[in-house]
Amino acid sequence: MVGGGKPFGDSVFAGHAAAGAAAISASTVSVHPLDTVKSLLQLSATGPKQKMGLRQAVDRLMSVSGPAGLYSGLGWSIFGKLPGVGARFGTYELLTAFYKDGREDNHVYYSEAMLAGITAGAVEAFLSTPFELLKLRSQVGSAIPLKNTANVVQDSFPLLSKLLPGYVPDIRVWNGSVSLLSNLSPKHPDMMGALKQHPWMLTGSGKPPLPSDVQVPARVIALEGWGALWRGLRPAIARDCVFSGMFFSSWQFIHTAMLTWKSVNMNPEPRNLDEAGPVHPLASSLAAGFSGVVAAAASHTFDTAKSRSQCTVIPKYIAMERRFHKWRAPGIWIERMTGISPADRNVLFRGIGLRMARSGIASFVLVGSYYFAIDQLL
C-alpha cells in the first residue's frame, strides 16, 4: 500500500498505460505525413499514364490543402492506434507469458514470438480497421478540390436520398453524362429525367461516389451500412498478422543477440540471459526500428490491398444485389482469401519505401518514448 490507501500495483499499471498512450500518440504524429503521402501513392489510378509519383502526390496535396493536408486524418489514426497497438502488445505479452510459464529462464523461442505476433496482429486489425477507413478517406479528401454544389437541389430527385443518402452530385458533370444518351429516340415521356435517377447515374459519372464524398462516419453508415466500417478487414488481418509476426520474431532475435553479446563480455559469465541484465533503451529502440522496417517490407502488398479496398465506395443497394446474385470475388484463391483485387496486381508495391521508413521511425519512436515516459512517471 502507498499513501492514500491505493494499491501500489494500480499506480504502476496506470503509469504503464499512460506511458503507452503517450508513446503511441508520439509515434503516430511523427510519421503521419509519410503515411498520408504513402496512401495517396497507393490509391492513385492503375494506368501507366495515370500513375502518380512522389513529387506529384506532394504537389497535389499542397495545392489543395497546404501543409495541413499532410496531417489529414491524424485524429482517426491516433484513435485507431491506441486500441490497436495496445491490443497488439498486450496480446503478445499474454501469449508469451503462457509460453514462458514453468521455464527456468525467461526465454521465448523465435517461432513462439512469431505465432504470438500473428495472433496479436489479428486482434489489432479487427480493432483498428474502422478508424483506418475513416483516416484513409480523410487523407484522400485532402488531395481533391471541393465541389461547387450550391446550385444542386437534392429534393428534385427523390431516389437520390434513398440510394445515396447525404451525397450531393456535381450538376455539371451530371447533365454532361446524361447528354451522351441524347441520340436515343425516347418513348418515355421523360426519359432524361428517368435516366438521371438511375442508381449509377446519380453520381453524375456512372460510377459510385468518391471516397472523399463519403468520409464522415454518419455518411458511411447511411450510404454503405455498418459493415462498411470493417471493409478491408481481410487484407488488414493478413497485413497485421504478417507485420506483427515478423516484427516480434525479428525483435526477439536481435534482443537475444544483444544479450548474448553482452553476456560474453561479462566476468563471471552469467548462467542465462536473464542475469545479463536489460538491454540499453537506445539499443532496444534501434532494434524495434529495424524490425519495423523488415515487417513493413514483408506485409506491404496487403497494406496496399487494404487501402484500395477501403477507398472503394459500395452503396448498400449494390451490396444487396451482390448478395442476392451470390456474387463471388474474382481472382485466385489466395487473392480471394486475403481480399486482393486482381486489378491491383501491378500496384501492390507502390509506396513500399515510404511505408518502410514510416514503420521504422514509428517503431523507434514508440519504444524510445515509452522508455522515456516510464523513466519519468515511475
Buried (B, 14 or more C-beta within 10 A) or exposed (E): EEEEEEEEEEBEEEBBEBBBBBBBBBBBBBBBBBBBBBBBBBBBEBEEEEBBEBEEBBEBBBEBBEEEBBBBBBBBBBBBBBBBBBBBBBBBEEBBEEBBEEEEEEBBBEEBBBBBBBBBBBBBBBBBBBBBBBBBBBBBBBBBEEBEEEEBEBEEBEEBEEBBBBBBBBBBEBEEBBEEEEEEEEEEEEBBEEBBBEBBBBBBBEEBBBBBBBBBEEBBBBBBBEEBBBBBBBBBBBBBBBBBBBBBBBBBBBBBEBBEEBBEEEEEEBEEBBEBEEBEBEBBBBBBBBBBBBBBBBBBBBBBBBBBBBBBBBBBEBBEEEEEEEEEEEBEEEBBEBBBBEEBEEBBEBBBBBBBBBBBBBBBBBBBBBBBBBEEBE
